[in-house]
Amino acid sequence: MTIEPQMEATAIDTLDPNISDTRMVAGWISPEGKYFKVPGIWAHDVLARSIIGRDDAGGRELELAGWVHLTNRGSPCILRGTPYTQPQLDTLFDLGLKFEGREFGRAILAAIRTVQEQ
């Protein structure tokens, strides 16, 4: 199942690495590596509805389509049995480097290392 986003992706270079609350950098990453930042804390389902373009949509639809759920703590989650795509790993790496001075970025980079070791 492929989901065509109904909104613009977030450009990583527009993010402030000194943001006071990195929970605001959580979001979703498409199989093509497009990153979508949450509009607020704990707002993954709100964002999923905007991405999909339906009020009855939710994060589960994105997960089933192979999207990565980037948690508020910087942990990337993907549906069990679904491999990360190289564009997703590239985007995660870019986000990890952008925030490498923060726990959020360090968690992303640690997760990437774990994936590469498997």
C-alpha positions as CSV (number, residue, x, y, z in Angstrom):
1,M,0.0,0.0,0.0
2,T,1.4,3.4,-1.0
3,I,0.3,6.7,0.6
4,E,0.7,9.8,-1.4
5,P,1.2,12.7,1.2
6,Q,-1.5,15.4,1.0
7,M,0.9,18.0,2.5
8,E,4.4,19.2,2.1
9,A,7.3,17.5,3.8
10,T,9.4,19.3,6.4
11,A,12.9,20.4,5.2
12,I,15.4,19.3,7.8
13,D,17.6,22.3,7.2
14,T,14.8,24.5,8.5
15,L,14.9,22.9,11.9
16,D,16.6,24.6,14.9
17,P,19.0,22.3,16.6
18,N,18.7,24.4,19.7
19,I,14.9,24.0,19.9
20,S,13.9,24.1,23.6
21,D,11.7,20.9,23.3
22,T,12.9,18.2,20.9
23,R,9.5,16.5,21.3
24,M,8.4,19.0,18.7
25,V,10.8,17.4,16.1
26,A,9.1,14.0,16.3
27,G,7.1,12.9,13.3
28,W,6.8,10.4,10.4
29,I,9.2,9.4,7.6
30,S,7.9,8.0,4.4
31,P,9.5,5.0,2.6
32,E,10.9,7.6,0.1
33,G,12.6,9.4,3.1
34,K,10.3,12.4,3.3
35,Y,10.2,13.8,6.8
36,F,7.0,15.3,8.3
37,K,7.3,17.1,11.7
38,V,4.5,16.9,14.3
39,P,2.4,20.0,14.8
40,G,2.5,19.6,18.6
41,I,3.5,17.3,21.4
42,W,1.9,13.9,21.2
43,A,0.4,14.8,17.8
44,H,1.4,11.8,15.6
45,D,-2.2,10.9,14.8
46,V,-3.1,14.5,14.0
47,L,-0.2,14.6,11.6
48,A,-1.1,11.2,10.1
49,R,-4.6,12.5,9.3
50,S,-3.0,15.5,7.6
51,I,-0.6,13.4,5.6
52,I,-3.3,11.0,4.5
53,G,-5.9,13.7,4.0
54,R,-8.7,12.0,5.8
55,D,-10.2,12.8,9.2
56,D,-10.8,9.1,10.0
57,A,-7.1,8.2,9.2
58,G,-4.5,7.4,11.8
59,G,-0.9,6.3,12.3
60,R,-1.7,2.7,11.8
61,E,-2.3,3.3,8.1
62,L,1.2,4.9,7.8
63,E,2.8,2.0,9.7
64,L,1.1,-0.5,7.4
65,A,2.5,1.4,4.4
66,G,6.1,1.2,5.7
67,W,6.4,4.6,7.3
68,V,8.7,5.2,10.3
69,H,7.2,6.6,13.4
70,L,9.8,8.9,15.0
71,T,8.9,9.1,18.7
72,N,9.2,12.2,20.9
73,R,12.4,10.7,22.4
74,G,14.1,10.1,19.0
75,S,13.4,6.4,18.7
76,P,12.5,5.4,15.2
77,C,9.8,2.7,15.1
78,I,8.8,0.6,12.1
79,L,6.2,-2.2,11.9
80,R,7.8,-5.5,12.8
81,G,9.0,-7.4,9.7
82,T,9.2,-4.2,7.6
83,P,12.7,-3.2,6.7
84,Y,13.9,0.4,6.7
85,T,14.4,1.8,3.2
86,Q,17.8,3.4,2.5
87,P,16.0,6.8,2.0
88,Q,14.5,6.4,5.5
89,L,17.9,5.6,7.0
90,D,19.5,8.6,5.2
91,T,16.8,10.9,6.6
92,L,17.2,9.5,10.1
93,F,21.0,10.0,9.8
94,D,20.5,13.6,8.7
95,L,18.1,14.2,11.7
96,G,20.5,12.5,14.1
97,L,23.4,14.7,12.9
98,K,21.3,17.8,13.1
99,F,20.5,17.1,16.8
100,E,23.6,15.1,17.8
101,G,24.2,17.4,20.7
102,R,20.9,16.4,22.2
103,E,19.5,13.1,23.5
104,F,17.0,13.1,20.6
105,G,19.8,13.0,18.0
106,R,21.9,10.5,20.0
107,A,18.9,8.1,20.2
108,I,18.4,8.3,16.4
109,L,22.1,7.6,15.7
110,A,22.1,4.7,18.2
111,A,19.1,3.2,16.5
112,I,20.7,3.4,13.1
113,R,23.8,1.7,14.4
114,T,21.6,-1.1,15.8
115,V,19.9,-1.5,12.4
116,Q,23.2,-1.6,10.6
117,E,24.5,-4.3,12.9
118,Q,21.6,-6.7,12.2
